[in-house]
Structures are given as C-alpha cells and as structure tokens.
Amino acid sequence: DILEEQMQDLPAQYAFYAAFYSELRMMVARAERNLKARRGEAIQFITDEARERGTKLSVDSIKQIVEADEKLGLADDRLAKVQMLAGKMYHMLEALKMKAELARSLAGFKRQEQDKA
C-alpha cells in the first residue's frame, strides 16, 4: 500500500536531504570566513593607504569606505544566497520529519481499524 511505501522511503529521503543540508552549512561557514577575511583585507588596505598619505581616518570613515568595497559586497551577497539555500533545506528536512510523524500516525489508525474489523 502507498502509506507503507512512503514510510519505507522516508529515511532514505531524509538522509539524502540531510547530506545536502550539511554541505550547505559548510558552504555558509566558508562564506562567512571569506567575508571576514575580505573585510580584514579591505581595512588593512585602507589604513595602509591612509598611513602612506599621512592621513588619519576615523573609525566611521573606515567603516564607510569598507562598506563600499566591491569584493566585500560580492562576498556578502554570496553569504546571503548560501544562507537562503541552507534555510530552505532546513525547512525541507523539517517537513520530512512532519511527514514521517503523520505517516506513523496514519499507519497506527489504519492498524486500529484493521484490528477492529
């Protein structure tokens, strides 16, 4: 019957999507590290340039210049995209858990009906 087939398939489906979720979480961690590294490189470049010119920049000025860094913006976009994908995959896993609970419940009701008959 269809319910039993679905219940048998659920562990494999969960494992499949859980593996993807794990990969996405690793990509999120890597994107976060890349973003931090790029921010550090940009700050270093800005402060070195200011030092060479004999200019003193305020913390706010450095923050504004860093935020305008194109590579930093790209790294931030990449992080946001990977976080979005990881979030979607997380909710797919949660939906599979709910589906498994529902299937178990329905199977229990089905057994009760069969026992009564």
N, C-alpha and C positions, 0 to 999 in steps of 0.2 A: 504494500500500500504506500501511497505517496508520503504520508506522515513519517513512516518508518524510514523511508529512503532519505528524506530530508534530515532526520535526526542522525543518520549514519554519516551524511555528508558534512554536517556542521563542524565537527572537529578539524577536518582537513581544510575547510574554508577558513576557519578561524586561524589555523596555523599559517596558511598562505598569506592572509592579510596582516597577521601579526609580524611576519617576516618583513613585509613591505614597511610597516609602521616602524619597526626597528631601524631599517635603513634610512627612513626619513628623519627619525630622531637624530641619527648620526649626522645626516646632512645639515640639520638645524645647528647642531653643536659646531660643526665645521664652519658653517656660515657665520655663526656668532664669533668664532675665533678670528676669521678673516676680517670681519667688520672691526673688531677691536684692534687688530694689527694695522689695518689701513688707517684707523683714527690715530694710532700712535705714530705712524709714518708721517701723516699729514701734520700733526702737531710738531714733530721733530723738524720737518722741512720749514715750517712757518717760523719757528723760533730760531732756527739757524739763519734763515734769510734776514730776520729782524736784527739778529746779533751782528751779522756782517755789515748791515747798513747803519748800525749804531742806533737803531730804533727800539724803543721799549713798547711792547704791546700789552694791553690789559687782558685779563682772563676773558672778559666778554668779547673783545676783539678777536682773540684767538678762536673762541667758540664759533663766532660768526663766519670767520674765514674757513674753518674746518667744515662747517655745515655746507659750504658752497663747493666743497671738493667733489668733482665729478665721480671719481673712482669710489669715494665713500658712499655717494648716492647709489651707485650701482650695487655696491656690496649690501647696502641697506635694503634695496629692492629685492635682491636675491634672498636675503634672510626672510623678508616678509612673504615671499612666494613659497619658500620651503616650509615656513611655519603654517601657512594656509593649507598646504597639502598634508602636512602631518596632522593638522586639526581635523581635516576631512577623514583621513584614515582612522583616526582615533574614534570618530563618531560611527564609522562603518563597523569597527570592532564592537563598539557598544551595542549597535543594532543587532549584530550577530549574537551577542550574549542574550539580548532580549528575545530574539527569535528562538534560541535554544530553550530558554525558560518557558516560553509559550508552547513550544513543541512538546516539552516534557509534561506540561500541564494538560495539554490536549490528549497526549498519549495516556495519561492517568485517567482522564474522564472516559476515554474510549475503553480502557480495561474495565473500569467500573460498570459501564454499560454492558460489556460482554459478559461479565460475571453475573449480572442480574438476569441476563437472558438465558 
